[in-house]
Amino acid sequence: MSIIYRGYAPENHAGGRMVTVWDDNRFISVLPHIVKHSPPGFSWGYAGSGPAELARCVLIHALELAPDCDECGGHGCWWCDGGYTEPSPAMYQQFKFDRIAGLPRDEGWEITESEVKAWAAAWRSSHPQEAQRRTTLGGN
């Protein structure tokens, strides 16, 4: 199985953009939008809230992270910070800068799950304090 994330260029710039999940050439689903930064949805090609949302959701999906909050199931509530302890803001913001902000703004793109996992493994190995943070906060 080779998971691929595909972003589609918008016909106009209103609202969020569509990102789909594929297994090779078989459509699986639209990437779930777990709202934290950008209620209108995903974007790419710059370093704003839409790209931060996309970075966070791609990491959650590719790394198969489960929400930590039983109350909201990861969709945010008064008792948690968006329902997930990982990816941390430091992690997904860096992924945004490294992989999402540089994508062509008005074109489609593809990122493989293996590329996302390799990036995450490298980031985690260079940020060992994150393992302690996840353990302390009860994360995955």
C-alpha positions in Angstrom: 0.0 0.0 0.0 1.4 3.4 -1.0 -0.6 6.3 0.4 -0.4 9.6 -1.6 -1.8 12.9 -0.5 -2.9 15.1 -3.5 -3.8 18.7 -3.4 -5.9 20.3 -6.2 -5.4 23.8 -7.5 -8.4 26.0 -6.9 -10.5 27.5 -9.6 -10.8 30.6 -7.4 -9.2 31.5 -4.1 -12.4 31.6 -2.0 -12.5 29.1 0.9 -10.4 26.0 1.5 -8.8 23.7 -1.0 -9.3 20.0 -1.5 -6.8 17.4 -0.5 -7.5 13.8 -1.2 -5.9 10.5 0.0 -5.1 7.8 -2.5 -3.7 4.2 -2.3 -1.6 4.2 -5.4 -4.3 5.1 -8.0 -7.3 4.2 -5.9 -9.2 7.1 -4.2 -9.7 6.5 -0.5 -11.1 9.7 0.9 -10.9 13.4 1.3 -8.3 14.3 3.9 -10.2 14.9 7.1 -10.2 18.6 8.2 -9.7 18.7 11.9 -10.2 22.4 12.6 -7.7 24.3 14.7 -6.4 27.3 12.7 -8.4 27.7 9.6 -12.2 27.0 9.7 -12.5 27.6 5.9 -10.0 24.8 5.3 -6.6 23.9 3.8 -4.3 26.0 1.7 -0.6 25.9 0.6 2.1 27.9 -1.1 2.6 30.4 1.8 3.1 30.3 5.6 -0.4 31.1 6.9 -3.2 29.5 8.9 -4.5 27.4 6.0 -1.1 25.8 5.4 -0.7 25.2 9.2 -4.1 23.4 9.2 -3.0 21.3 6.2 0.4 20.4 7.8 -1.3 19.4 11.1 -4.0 17.3 9.4 -1.5 15.5 7.0 0.7 14.6 10.0 -2.3 13.4 12.1 -3.4 11.2 9.2 0.0 9.9 8.0 1.2 9.1 11.5 -2.2 7.6 12.5 -2.5 9.8 15.6 -5.5 9.4 17.8 -7.2 12.2 19.6 -6.4 12.5 23.3 -9.6 14.1 24.4 -12.6 11.8 24.9 -14.9 14.8 25.2 -14.5 16.2 21.7 -12.7 13.4 19.8 -10.1 15.8 18.5 -12.3 18.5 17.2 -11.6 20.9 20.0 -13.5 21.8 23.2 -13.2 23.9 26.3 -11.2 21.1 28.1 -8.4 20.6 25.6 -6.2 22.3 23.0 -7.7 20.8 19.8 -7.9 17.3 21.1 -4.4 16.2 20.2 -1.1 16.4 22.1 0.8 15.4 18.9 1.6 16.8 16.5 2.8 19.6 18.7 2.6 23.1 17.3 6.4 23.2 16.9 6.2 20.0 14.9 3.4 20.9 12.5 4.6 24.5 12.1 8.0 23.2 11.0 6.4 20.7 8.6 4.4 23.7 7.2 7.6 25.6 6.6 9.6 22.6 5.3 6.9 21.0 3.0 3.7 22.9 2.7 4.6 26.6 2.3 6.9 25.8 -0.7 4.2 24.0 -2.7 3.1 25.8 -5.9 0.2 27.9 -4.8 -1.9 27.6 -8.0 -1.0 24.1 -9.0 -1.7 20.6 -7.8 0.8 18.6 -5.9 1.5 15.1 -4.3 3.2 14.1 -1.1 3.6 10.4 -0.2 2.9 9.1 3.3 6.4 7.7 3.3 7.8 11.2 2.8 5.7 12.5 5.7 6.8 9.7 7.9 10.5 10.2 7.0 10.2 13.9 7.8 8.5 13.1 11.1 11.1 10.6 12.1 13.9 13.0 11.3 12.1 15.8 13.2 11.5 13.6 16.3 15.1 12.4 16.4 16.3 16.0 16.4 13.7 17.1 19.0 14.0 14.4 21.8 12.2 16.7 24.2 9.0 16.0 22.3 9.0 12.4 23.4 9.0 13.6 27.0 6.3 16.2 26.2 4.1 13.5 24.7 4.6 11.2 27.7 3.9 14.0 30.2 0.7 15.1 28.4 -0.5 11.6 27.8 -0.1 11.6 24.0 0.6 8.8 21.6 
